[in-house]
Amino acid sequence: MKPKKWIQKGLQFITTMFILSILVFYMGRLAPGDPLRAYYGDGLQRMSTEKQEQARNRLGLEEPIYHQYMIWIEKAIEGDFGKSFKYKEDVTEVISDVYMNTLILGGTGFILTFGFALLLGIYCIFHENGLADRVLCKIGTVTSSIPPFWISLLLIFVFSVSLRILPSSGAYKIGQKTNLFSRAQHLILPLSVLILSHLWYFAYIVRNKLSEEIRQEYVRISKSKGLSKRKIVYGHCIRNIMPTYVSMMAISISHILGGTYVIETVFSYPGLGLLSFESAKYHDYNMLMVLTLITGAVVVISNMLAQGINKKLDPRLRDDRGEITWF
């Protein structure tokens, strides 16, 4: 990709983030609620009206919204994203303590979901229209239709409340942050929900793509030459659908991230998702701004990446000169 293209895409990214920051800034401050409650907690009830006004002035909440935004953006450009109203610490410090938890849950879920989806789709195509295929299609349709929060509550009730064999919240036991076994135990339930809520959708796409592929002319020719279905599928069909699958993986990063955020909230899993929920609930403006921009950046970059993969793998998306136009 030429430098001019990089500059154009860079400017598009910056413009998108700028517009997103304005929207979130205004929506957050116009939403009903009192951010002082996040800052002072129950102590707000014991404060006089005069002290509350002084506190708002000190936090800059009495300024016009556009003026508040100008102050925020100037500091943000310098790398100062402000303090969290709830945690009384720099926003970046709070995020640095939990972002790895989201990366572990979301990253592991992403890899396992697409790995299992590919295997499941291949298994179904080898038993196409058979009993196993029909049963898996029925089960997959049901599980993909159930909201993730409902599956989460069901698993918590069964494995945490009734059987008491798995923890229902947290990322590890208190004081055992480096204990891999404790982390693995706490990952089982949220990871299971993340995989179940996305697995069949992608597996069904693999199954359908392979179903279309094995009906191509080259497959019939290969069969006439004596090649088995297994050799044809593994040697040709899977390889031919992989560009589409890789592109789909890039597009789906934002979907997996969104699912991770919901699951973190249900399981009280300390990550960016739970932090986003709390920042919105308590009107923690500075925290909400940074988390929204991080999430927005991931979504925009993943979409650009998917578009670039499509253009690189599909000759029809090349420019008039026959060159690959990344992004």
Secondary structure, 3 states (H helix, E strand, C coil): CCHHHHHHHHHHHHHHHHHHHHHHHHHHHHCCCCHHHHHHHHHHHHCCHHHHHHHHHHCCCCCCHHHHHHHHHHHHHCCCCCECCCCCCEHHHHHHHHHHHHHHHHHHHHHHHHHHHHHHHHHHHHCCCCHHHHHHHHHHHHHHHCCHHHHHHHHHHHHHHHCCCCCCCCCCCCCCCCCHHHHHHHHHHHHHHHHHHHHHHHHHHHHHHHHHHCCCHHHHHHHHCCCCHHHHHHHHHHHHHHHHHHHHHHHCHHHHHHHHHHHHHHCCCCCHHHHHHHHHHCCCHHHHHHHHHHHHHHHHHHHHHHHHHHHHHCHHHCCCCCCCCCC
